[in-house]
Amino acid sequence: MPIGFIWQTFLETPLINLMVALSALTFGSYGLAILLFTVISRAVTFPLTLRTLHSMRSLQDAQPRIQEIQKKYSDPKRRSEETMKLYRELGVNPLGCLGPQLIQLPVFIALYQVIRITLGTTPESVLSLSGRLYDWDIVQGAIPLSTSFLVLDLRENGPIWLVAMVFVAMWLQQRISSGRTRATAAPNPQQAQMNQMMQWMMPAIFSWFVFIVPAGLGLYWAASTIIGIVLQWIFVGPGDFTWGSLVPAAARQSLGLKPAAPAHAGRPRESVDGTRTGTEEDRSDAGGEARTDDGHSGGQRKDGRRGRRSSARSARSQSRSGRRRRR
Amino acid sequence: MMFHVKHPRLPLVAASLAALVVATGCIGDTFSQPTGWASPVETGEGLLVQSERGRLDALEFTASGGLVERWHYPVSDDEVELVAIYATPVVEDGVIYLAGYSGDVVALSVATGRPLPDWGPPVRLDGHIVATPAFDGTRLYVATDRGRVTVLEAATGRVAGPVLDVAGDHPIWGDPVLQGGTLYIADINRTVHAIGVDSGEARWTQALDGGLAAPLALDRQVLLAGALDSRLYALDAEAGGSPLWSFEGDGWFWSRPLVAGDSIYAPTSRGTVYAIDRFSGAQRWSFASEGSQIRTALVLVDGVLVALDKDGGIVGLAPSSGAVLWRGTIDGDVLADPLVRGSEILYLTTDGDVVRVHPQDGRIEELSRLSLGSRDG
């Protein structure tokens, strides 16, 4: 079977009908249908997302041990073997984050086509839609679809505010992810540069896509990213990210805010053999990256909740790793 | 391996981005390209056809039965781009009133294809034009996909009176009908409007359950409206548009219904042709072509009901029973309504080819197109 036929029959056409049906269920609002679809797609992929988030957390927790391996072994081959051995020992897959993204990619592309087909502006595009709809009353009676949602025309290219929203949401997601890495291990300059680049590049590229594709797709991406942030926050935690950390040091000084304390203060580190070798303060004192903080979050929170949560997570991670080892 | 160790997400991100770029590039902009489906029009000894997107060709029959181009519009000096032509050109007293998808309306000389001096350059309306304008002899009523109707003086192209905001920004794609000083208009947002042309006021509006994209048909006081909810509605035009009956088919009704005697013939987007009792709305017979969607209007010529689907499948049916008299295939896709010329039917393919069909036996001939200056015989 040609790939185009498979794509249309098993992904695009079902998605067209799903979107049209959702639109009918959401009082004829295609925008609400997109949001509902986003929630459904995130719910369907949630087990995979959860596994990825746990995998990400385990990887981040293992950063000190990976660094020790890198210090300990100069031979790249040996270093690599030891690292992979560590991954096996912890039961994590470094490519574990592939799953949800690989699933999201075809959905993103298919949704792009679906929005263009279902919200087509020309008579031909609407006429061609008739050949794609299932013989269901709920679907057949839903055409034409409403093309406006709040102030958005879902057919037109994404407006600037939506582009900005996607950029901010994706930047925040990248920031939270990369922040955890920085908090747990001081990256080498190359990796730090890479993190920095990705933090800006990914949001910039996706914002560009939102700018050139129909706003409906931008709405999906914005909603999906925001849901992703919420899931990450709930199931992995914000890492060393604090809202206060968004304020640059210079602005902090001029506003008279407290100087930031190192992130994850008091968090124990583990050596390659799993023994705890020190705290984040030690690492900061030893020249590790010292991040600014507003003093109301992370290990510096007065109620100590974050500190306990980090410790609890670390313990849970240990426990899970232990279970995997036993298997 | 080191790559994975240091930047486990990098290959994924790079692959994702590359795939996105390639996919976005491949998808292109095909869905937003209007092609137009204006019906061919007869002008004395010739034809007007949209031979390519946004270009109107005047063709002349040659002695051998072929076609030769007399002129086309626009030419490069006209500095106008019609984009596509959906509205069938209106021809009256040697003048062609042409409305392009771009929103431009122009009056051309049938003889030369040049804009009338009294009109000057095309009048640009706010919105795209899909519906064929209604014409009362002195004024054109041009509907746009922004739900508005503009009245133009046929002699000068001047806008007569205020622009009528009929459908509140909802596209008007179906051809309106003008009769007895009332303009009947259907919009895609499921509403039929009756507008008094003198006052510009709404005489009545009737909300239906399905979107309305098909041309309206008015037979005596019965207004027929094909809808996207798979129903054909019959409304009483004299009684506030109250529904007389509705008929449910197997797909969208996006073609002008054909009224002949006491029967109404209407095709659907699933390729089925229905014969319906004009008074009761009851089905008399149906014929499933097993082909693709039918948008072109059905025609009844010499006692044969001819239906053509989008992919070129053509069939001649007995109007009384739906029995198949003959079948054939036209080489090309067809969306434009046909032109009945005497006892023959002319179809225009989306490639701009003109095809002649003889309804008596189903013979199909593609009319050869000769270049300018090479007319024979």
Chai-1 contact restraints between the chains, C-beta under 6 A:
chainA,res_idxA,chainB,res_idxB,connection_type,confidence,min_distance_angstrom,max_distance_angstrom,comment,restraint_id
A,P76,B,M2,contact,1.0,0.0,6.0,A-B,restraint_1
A,S80,B,M1,contact,1.0,0.0,6.0,A-B,restraint_2
A,S80,B,M2,contact,1.0,0.0,6.0,A-B,restraint_3
A,S80,B,V5,contact,1.0,0.0,6.0,A-B,restraint_4
A,T83,B,V5,contact,1.0,0.0,6.0,A-B,restraint_5
A,P94,B,H4,contact,1.0,0.0,6.0,A-B,restraint_6
A,P94,B,P8,contact,1.0,0.0,6.0,A-B,restraint_7
A,C97,B,R9,contact,1.0,0.0,6.0,A-B,restraint_8
A,L98,B,L12,contact,1.0,0.0,6.0,A-B,restraint_9
A,Q101,B,S16,contact,1.0,0.0,6.0,A-B,restraint_10
A,L105,B,S16,contact,1.0,0.0,6.0,A-B,restraint_11
A,L105,B,A19,contact,1.0,0.0,6.0,A-B,restraint_12
A,I109,B,A23,contact,1.0,0.0,6.0,A-B,restraint_13
A,R116,B,F31,contact,1.0,0.0,6.0,A-B,restraint_14
A,G120,B,F31,contact,1.0,0.0,6.0,A-B,restraint_15
A,T121,B,S32,contact,1.0,0.0,6.0,A-B,restraint_16
A,T122,B,P34,contact,1.0,0.0,6.0,A-B,restraint_17
A,P123,B,V130,contact,1.0,0.0,6.0,A-B,restraint_18
A,P123,B,W173,contact,1.0,0.0,6.0,A-B,restraint_19
A,E124,B,T35,contact,1.0,0.0,6.0,A-B,restraint_20
A,S125,B,F31,contact,1.0,0.0,6.0,A-B,restraint_21
A,S130,B,W252,contact,1.0,0.0,6.0,A-B,restraint_22
A,S130,B,S269,contact,1.0,0.0,6.0,A-B,restraint_23
A,S130,B,Q293,contact,1.0,0.0,6.0,A-B,restraint_24
A,Q140,B,S230,contact,1.0,0.0,6.0,A-B,restraint_25
A,G141,B,D229,contact,1.0,0.0,6.0,A-B,restraint_26
A,I143,B,G211,contact,1.0,0.0,6.0,A-B,restraint_27
A,I143,B,L228,contact,1.0,0.0,6.0,A-B,restraint_28
A,P144,B,I188,contact,1.0,0.0,6.0,A-B,restraint_29
A,P144,B,G211,contact,1.0,0.0,6.0,A-B,restraint_30
